[in-house]
Amino acid sequence: MLKIFHLSLLLLGALFATAARAESVLFLNPGSTQEAFWLSYSQFMQAAARDLGIELQILYAQRQPELTIAQARLALQGPNRPDYLMFVNEQYVAPQILRLAENSGVKLFMVNAALTPNQQALVGERPDRIGSLVPNDEEGGYLMMKELIRLHPPVAANEEIELLAFSGLKITPSAQLREHGMQRALAEHPQVRLRQMVYSGWMQQRAYEQARQLFSRYPKVSLVWSANDEMAFGAMRAFAETGKTPGKDALFSAVNTSPAALQAVIDGRLSALVGGHFTLGGWALVELHDYQQGVDLNQYGGRDRQIPLLQLIDKHHARQMLAMGNTPNYGVSFRKLSAKGRPSSYRYPFTLQTLMH
């Protein structure tokens, strides 16, 4: 891991030493190159950067927040600084990065998880923090739970529907928000009983090991809610080992539009899937490019925005999205989405529909 770390820091120095005068953006990706979600996220960003003429560099932290902070320190205090640093408030690293950024001359943009209200109060307003873009995580967790309940066969008035839930990391804002959404849906359906929620750290193997114990402890479970696709696959594998069929004997849900998750929707193994937030980094680059050209983001929907990217993906959407993987630039002209020269009523069309035209 140390080798990867040193190599990533060397690459960072090399890239910005030779960068042309297109604006340079460094994205600190909190995930790993083994995770379908963070890979697809990077690929969408790279498509946007190509179209917009942005010099983009992406470093992975392999889910180690201390590595994100080390990468940020070098980027913000080293000799070859990017024009913009884009990062996620994963495991609440943002305040440390903001401290490192003081007087660096680098502009900051947060994606996926922005400052919490408490952090915002402590940090205050800063001229170098130009904006943030986050998805509707709470609504995503809610939509997924509601869809599972909707699809469950009716039960007698005095019967319970038993549920298991697999969440990510306790200290990740997106996991917490998705859980809140699930709990909001459960409050509307008292017949559904959450038997247990576990934290699987977003990992398939961890969820599999936990699910093996949970399915033997709660043999009547017929709904399984998971905050990402990897954990859903781990739970489904454990369920199949009990001799039962995912999608028939119990309904499973997931977040993320990885090819495997889309295929599982088409096959009927996954009953409820929400996704679309892999596009966030690419949309953020459209805003950064506009900012670079003097566009006032406050005029076009505000510099700190939540956008409803997480939506239910049905079989039709899943087929469309699998086909989209082979389309150059996902069929999107990122330059055409610019707010430059538009009336102040213009709103960036950052939705999955923009991809599915």
N, C-alpha and C positions, 0 to 999 in steps of 0.2 A: 504493500500500500504506500510505503514511504517513497518507493521508486516512482510510482504513478504521480505522487504529490510533487516531487522534484521536477519530473518531466513536464508536468502541467505548468509549473512556474517558469521553467525555461522557455516553453512554447509561448507563454504569455509575453515574456520580454521580447522574444524574436518578432512576434506578430506586430506589435505596436511600434517597434523600431522601424519597420519597413512599410508601415501602412501609408497608403496614398491619402490625399486630403478629403476623400469621402469621410463622412462622420464615422467614427469607430465606436462600436458598442461591444462591451464584454457582458455576457450573461453567465451568472454563477448558477448553474443547474444543480439543485440540491440532490437529485437522484443519481442513478448509476446508468451506465451504458447497457446494463442487463435488463432494464425496466422498459417494457414496451411503451408505457405512457410517456416517460421523459424522453425517450428516443423520438417518438412521433412529435412531441412538443418541439424538440430541436429541429427536426426536419421541416416543420411548418415555418419556424423562424428563419431557417436558411432559405426557403423559397421566397419569403417576404424580403429578406435582405438582398437577395439576387435582383429581384424586381425593382427594389427601391435604390439600389446602388450603395448599400450600407456595408461597411467593413465589419463583419460580425465574427466574434470569437466566443466559443462556448467552453467552459470548464465544468467538469462534473465533480461533485463533492462526495459521491458514493454514500450518501445519507450520513455523512459525518459533519455536524455543524462546525466543529473546530477547523475542519479543512476549508469550509466556506469562508470562515473568518480569516484564515491564513491567505487564501487566494485574494480576498478583498484588501487585506493589508498591503500585499505586494502591488496590486493594481492601483491603489489609491495613494501609496506613499513611495512607490518605486519610480524609476526614471522614465518608464514608457507608459504613460497613463492613457486610458481610453477617454474619449469625449464623454461617454455615458456608461454608467454601471447599472445593469439591470439585475435584480435579485428577488428572492422570495423570503418572506419572514418565517421561514421554516424553523421550527423549534425556537422561535423568538430571537433570531440572531440580529434583527434589524437595528436595535439601538446601538449595538457594538459597531456595526458597519457605519451607521451615521456618525458615531464618534470618530472612527478612522477617517471619514471623508472630510472632516472639517478642514477648510483652507486648501483642499487638494485641487480645486478647479474642475473636478469631475462632477457631472450632473447625475442625479440618482433617480431611478424609476423602479417602483416595486410592482411585482406581478403575483397573482394567485393568493397571496396572503399579505395584506398591508399591515400598518401599525395597529395594534389594539388601542381602544380608547385610552387606557391607562398609559401606554407607551406614548401616544400622541400628546397627552397632557404633559408628560415629562420632557419630551423632545421639543415641543412647541413648533412654531412655523420656521421653516428654513428655506432660503432662496435656492439652495442647490437641490432640493427635493422637488422635482418637477411634476410628479404625478404617480398614480397607481391605477391598476386595472385588476379587478378581482371577479371571480365567477359567483354565481348564486348557490353557494354550497349548501346553505340551510334548506333552500327550496329543493335542491337536488335530492337531499336525504329524505325530504317529505314526499316528493313525487314518487320516488322509488318504493317507499313503504306503502303509500296509497295504492299503487299499481299492484303490488303483491296481494294486498287485502282484497282489492277488486277482483282479482283473478282466482282467489281461493274459493273452492266449492262452498255453498251455503252449509252452515251447521245449525243444530237445534239451539233454541234461545238460551238454554242452560249450559251449553257446551262452550269450552274455551278453544281458541286456536293458539297453538304454542309456537313461539318464535325464538330463534337464536340470532344474535347480532355479532358481527366481527368488525371492529373499528381499527383505525390505523395506529397513530401514536397519540398518547394523551396530550402531549404538548405541541400538537400541530393544529393550528386554527381550523384548517379545512376538515379535519376529523371531528373536532368539537362541533362545528357548525352542522355537519351532516348528521351527527348524533341528535342535535337539537331538533332538526327537521323530522327525524324518525320519531322522536318522542312527541312532537306536535301531532303527527299522524296517529300515534297510538292513543293520545288523549281523546281523539275523535272516535275511536273504536275500542271501547272497554272490553269487548269479547276477546281481543287479541292480548295474550299474556307473554311478555318478554321474560323468558326463563333465565337467560343469562346473556350478558354482553362481555366480550373479551377484547383485549388489545393485541392485535397480531402484527403490529409494526409494518403493515402494508405487504407482508411477505407470505407467499404461497405455502412454503414449508411449515412456517409457524402456525398458520391457520389450519393446515392439515392435521398437525399434531394435536392442537387444541380441539378440533372438531371430532377427532376419533374418540376422545374422552366424553365430549359433550353429547354426541349422538347415543352413546351407551347410557349416559346419565339421564337423558331426556328422549326416550324412544318415540314419543308421540309428536315430536316437532314436525310441523308441516310448512313453516315459513322460515327462510334464512336470508337475513339482510346483511350485505357486506359493503363496506365503504370504498372498496376498489375491486378491480377484476382479479388480481392475483389472489387475494384472500378468498374470493368466491370460488376460484378454481380449486384451492386447497380444501375448502369445505365440501365441494362437490365430489372430490376424489374420495374423501373419508366417507361420505354418504353412500357412494357407489359400492364401497367395500362392505357396507352392511347388507348388500344385496338389494338395495332399493334404487330407484331411478330418479335422478334430478330432473325436474320439470314435470314429473308425474306424481311421485309419492311425496315430494316436497317441492315448493317453488323457491327458486333462488334469484337474488338480485345482485347487481354490481354497478360500479361506476367505471367509466373509461371505454373508449371505442377502439381498443386494440383489435387487430384482425381476429385473434382467438375469441374475444368477447363477441364481436359481431357475428362470427360463425356460430357461436353457441346460441345466440338469439335465433338465427335462421333455423338451427337444428332443434330448437325448442327446449334446450337444456337450461338456458337462462330465460327466466320469465319476465324480468324487468331490468332494463338497462338504461342508465342515464349517462350522457357524455356530451362532448363538444368543447370542453375547456382546454383541449390540447392546442387550440388555436390562439390562446391568450397572448403568448409571446409574440406571435406574428402580428396580431392586431396592435400590440404595444409598440412595435417597430414603426407602424404607420403613424402613430401619434408622435413618436420621437422624431421621425423624419419631418413631420409638419412643424414641430417645435423648432427644429433646426432652421427651418425656413421662415421663422418668425410668426407662425400661427399661434394665437392665444387660445390654449386648450380650454380655458374657462368659458369661452364663447360657445363652445360646441359640446356642451353636456358636462362640463366640469373636469378638473384635472384628476380628481379622485373618483373613480366610478366603479360601480358593480354592474356587470352586464349579465343578462339571463342566458348564459351559454349552455348550462346543463339542462337538457331536455330529454324526454323519453325517446328512446330509439326503438322503433318497431321493426318488423322483418323487412319491410319495404325500404326504410331508411338504411338498415344494416346492409342490404344488397348494394344500395347506391354508394355507401361509404366504402365498402370493400372495393368497388370498381374505381372509386376516386383515387385510390392509392397509386394507380398507374398513370394518372393525368399530370402532365408537367405543371408545376406551380399550383396544383389542386384546382386548376381552371380559374384561378382568381387573378385579376389585375390589381395588385396592391396599390399601385400608383393612382388608379382611378378612384380609390376610396379616400383620397386626400381631401381635407377640408379647406385647403388653400383657395382663396378666391370665392368660397361658397357663402351664401347668406347665413346669418347667425342661427337660423332655424334648422340648418343642416345637422343631422346626427350620424355619426359613423355607423354603417350597417354591419356591426360586428356580430353576426349570428351564423349558425350552421346553414341557414337558408342561402346565405351568400355563396356558400360552397356548393349547394345542391340546386343551383338555378337550372 
